Amino acid sequence: MARTVLVTGGNRGIGLSIAQVFAKQGDRVAVTTRGGEAPEGLLGVRCDVTDSDAVDAAFTQVEAELGPVEVLVANAGMTDDTLLMRMSEDQFSRVLDTNLTGAWRCARRASAKMVRGRFGRMIFISSVVGLYGGAGQVNYAASKAGLVGMARSITRELGSRNITANVVAPGFIETDMTAALPEERRAEYRKAIPAARFAAPEEVAGVVAWLAGDAAGYVNGAVIPVDGGLGMGH
Ligand code: NDP
């Protein structure tokens, strides 16, 4: 059954790959963009997830053009790494506002229509770092760990309404975000990953599509790692 899907930050990287998997299987797919055009075949809606009014307007546009959002993939995210002692309050707050509060703004806006439609899939893109920790990533790790508590609380609130809220925790995926890491750090991580490689965005997208599908209807409040074994036990 074709669904209406909204992927935040779906104009590039992991989000784009996720959006393309849904489009390929025949779903109606919208992606948020902050500038430029949406990739072909996807409805682009302007939205900065740090702005509640913009989130509301984006959902209103998707609802008008594609129908109520049945699958929300909260993927938009950013890093602003530095050591705790050097981290400014602004650096901490901006990352939390985008990665955690941004996801919450979208989940809140999506929830009423999901309850009314008696169907919903919320998928939050966290990170292995959320539970594993990462030196220089106090802000990012806190935001990604926060998504776990949020998804599990949504599960408890809305689980009886045929709504699932799950977390996908990728490890190291080849995108602009990891391209920005110093080579030394990349090499260190590669050594720690049992799979001994970084992953392609498609390897995350397949898991997200599975979570949104009928086969995963009884999977709720879960954290699914897609990390080549890096975070085992976390
Ligand atoms: P990219 O940096 O390649 O893309 C980030 C996406 O998020 C872009 O579409 C960007 O939009 C969007 N975005 C950032 N801030 C905002 C905002 N305020 N409002 C709306 N959109 C925003 O990242 P990845 O594709 O690598 O990462 C996607 C998600 O996966 C993130 O949540 C990230 O934390 C997570 N992740 C990534 C891993 C990796 O190894 N790459 C590992 C684990 C988790 P724009 O194009 O306008 O900048």
Residues whose N, C-alpha, C, O or C-beta is under 5 A from the ligand:
A	BS01	NDP	G9 G10 N11 R12 G13 I14 G15 R34 C47 D48 V49 T50 N75 A76 G77 M78 T98 I125 S126 S127 V128 P170 G171 F172 I173 T175 D176 M177 T178
